[in-house]
């Protein structure tokens, strides 16, 4: 409230009073002390003990009370304040009882300044003694008519405090944190510093330990801020111990950080954080196995400590997707075990590498699976192949065999004729080997009933072959036997060479022989007849050409033997 507003409010209250009271000045006295009386310091000390700091004289005019009419009160009031001054002090705070404050500054010609105006006082800060200065509201630009008197008490020498001043006392601050108040020893200046020791005010001269003075700050204090106030010896610049002050000291709060399952509202975790009221702190979410932050939630939030300072993080359950494992290309082939050709399209798929997999074979019409129908495999490489083997299915169909099967007489066992059902092939087998078929199989369905088969191997008389018929699907008839009748001629034995006759010995005493009879000529040796091939009663078969060559050789040998015998007989006759 401004001083003028305060005065108007006081006047209004006095006018509304139903009873007028007369006040007299009791216990207060106006200080009108001549400077010559206070020449000594001892006299000044006595004055300070007897004169109150603030003296106010109130003058009331006489009023007449008429019924319930409000009394009429005089407005003029007088205010006096005493200021203790030290030579070369330079400035001092001045405060009157009605709330008017100001500052005296200067040296030999002091200047008094309020918030709204200022004026030269004519007071001398270098003149030892007591001086007075009186001014009115009009001097300040107001119309109330109050009178103010400043009593200035100047001492010749300053009161020298100890080398290290006492710590300031009565420390306080305004609600807005722009001003502080403190008291210190005479001869000291007060200074405010922050927690780091940096000054946040200018020097303010103390009026004495019992008189707090206003300290103007360079900036406003923040809530909960701690500052230090020190007193500085003006002669030695020595500083006192600091007096610490916390501006609007905050209350300590404990707040919770909570994790909540958004779907079930179940509390997943919680822990506490402690701080001063209004203090802020960044807090992060916690990792919870199987959960993740809900959509829209942030990983870091700001906590402001106070009654509603709890912080909550909301979670939802994770949708677990198993990690993708390496795949193996698995190829399944279906092969005819006899030809090696595929009997069905391959099946290609991807399976998990290193995991046991069961593979099944196909059912393929016309083929029979050879082996198991399922295979378990654990592929470990990028490509893996499984092969199922099949064999062509054989249907047991009994076919008609060939008829009229016989050897061609003049073929020397190298040709057979037969009557074969149409669409079938006649097969001739000797000693387990196929030696002839009715065709190459290309035109088996166009064959006539009568077929002739040229054999790869000659069949001798007395040998037996097997024959059967088959179709293009591998079906066959029952097997039958065919024996070539007759007997092969045996080879003639080689005639032995005749032995050479021995030479007759001469008698020692020849005796005249009797007249010999005419010798008989030896008979010609009979040439042996070649063996006659046995003729089959049923068949008139020609002789084998090789046998004719043997007969000519024997005739030649016979002629040589006959000639040799003739020579021998002639010699013996001689």
Helices and strands as residue ranges (DSSP letters): H 3-15, H 41-50, E 54-58, E 77-86, E 91-95, E 101-105, E 111-113, E 118-120, E 129-136, H 137-140, E 147-155, E 169-173, E 179-184, E 188-193, E 204-205, E 208-216, E 226-233, E 243-246, E 252-261, E 267-276, E 280-284, E 291-293, E 300-304, E 311-317, E 327-336, E 342-352, E 356-360, E 367-370, E 374-378, E 383-392, E 403-407, G 409-411, E 415-419, E 425-430, E 433-437, G 444-446, E 450-454, E 464-470, E 480-483, H 545-573
